Amino acid sequence: MSVYGDGGPAFPLPLEEGEIRRDGSGADGLSRRDYFAAAAVAGVINVTMFPWDPEVIAGRAFAIADAMLEASQEFPNSEGG
């Protein structure tokens, strides 16, 4: 996993009064890391010639996601960061 964790929720939802989320963060659902990896996998598959190994594709997608999380920490005031 990224040294920046999962990056927090990709689409945070506010808690209702008395509601507790499974991770205690006040939000639930897809992490930013998972969201970035899902977006990256489409690009990786798009430029990869068949046949491709799903484990290699997944590894590359999470490597891209980790790099995106790192960049968002390095450049917090950049557009989208």
C-alpha positions as a printed NumPy array, in Angstrom:
array([[  0.   ,   0.   ,   0.   ],
       [  1.016,   3.586,  -0.508],
       [  3.028,   5.32 ,   2.193],
       [  0.134,   7.805,   2.134],
       [ -2.378,   5.119,   3.082],
       [ -5.461,   4.848,   0.934],
       [ -5.819,   8.609,   0.491],
       [ -9.127,   8.759,   2.327],
       [-12.545,   8.491,   0.723],
       [-12.947,   9.295,  -2.967],
       [-16.563,  10.394,  -2.543],
       [-17.132,  11.141,   1.147],
       [-20.651,  11.181,   2.468],
       [-21.664,  13.091,   5.578],
       [-22.786,  11.121,   8.585],
       [-26.377,  11.242,   9.702],
       [-26.903,  11.919,  13.383],
       [-25.974,   8.781,  15.317],
       [-24.581,   7.001,  12.225],
       [-21.209,   5.255,  12.467],
       [-19.21 ,   4.274,   9.37 ],
       [-17.259,   1.043,   9.226],
       [-13.81 ,   2.7  ,   9.37 ],
       [-14.742,   5.429,  11.813],
       [-13.677,   8.164,   9.385],
       [-17.061,   9.765,   8.898],
       [-17.15 ,   8.539,   5.312],
       [-17.535,   5.213,   3.586],
       [-17.006,   3.636,   0.217],
       [-14.229,   3.686,  -2.323],
       [-10.843,   5.038,  -1.233],
       [ -8.99 ,   7.576,  -3.354],
       [ -6.291,   4.927,  -3.953],
       [ -8.865,   2.44 ,  -5.275],
       [-10.494,   5.137,  -7.404],
       [ -7.163,   6.178,  -8.933],
       [ -6.251,   2.531,  -9.597],
       [ -9.594,   1.855, -11.282],
       [ -9.093,   4.866, -13.537],
       [ -5.512,   3.865, -14.28 ],
       [ -6.369,   0.28 , -15.164],
       [ -8.517,   1.471, -18.073],
       [ -5.566,   3.368, -19.504],
       [ -3.114,   0.536, -18.907],
       [ -5.38 ,  -1.992, -20.622],
       [ -6.029,   0.439, -23.476],
       [ -2.327,   0.633, -24.372],
       [ -1.385,  -2.974, -23.565],
       [ -1.31 ,  -5.509, -26.354],
       [ -3.089,  -8.805, -25.74 ],
       [ -2.553, -11.206, -24.123],
       [ -2.011,  -9.442, -20.817],
       [ -1.578, -10.734, -17.295],
       [ -4.255,  -9.415, -14.886],
       [ -1.803,  -9.437, -11.953],
       [  0.663,  -7.291, -13.898],
       [ -2.102,  -4.877, -14.935],
       [ -3.356,  -4.602, -11.333],
       [  0.163,  -3.985, -10.043],
       [  0.758,  -1.244, -12.588],
       [ -2.599,   0.376, -11.812],
       [ -1.843,   0.548,  -8.073],
       [  1.68 ,   1.835,  -8.782],
       [  0.087,   4.672, -10.764],
       [ -2.444,   5.268,  -7.96 ],
       [  0.367,   5.449,  -5.384],
       [  2.252,   7.929,  -7.568],
       [ -0.888,  10.052,  -7.845],
       [ -1.352,  10.052,  -4.051],
       [  2.305,  11.036,  -3.617],
       [  1.966,  13.847,  -6.154],
       [ -1.159,  15.125,  -4.405],
       [  0.916,  15.442,  -1.199],
       [  3.85 ,  17.112,  -2.956],
       [  1.7  ,  19.607,  -4.839],
       [ -1.327,  20.22 ,  -2.563],
       [ -2.212,  23.555,  -4.161],
       [ -2.104,  22.283,  -7.731],
       [ -5.289,  21.893,  -9.666],
       [ -7.192,  18.857,  -8.369],
       [ -4.78 ,  18.353,  -5.434]])
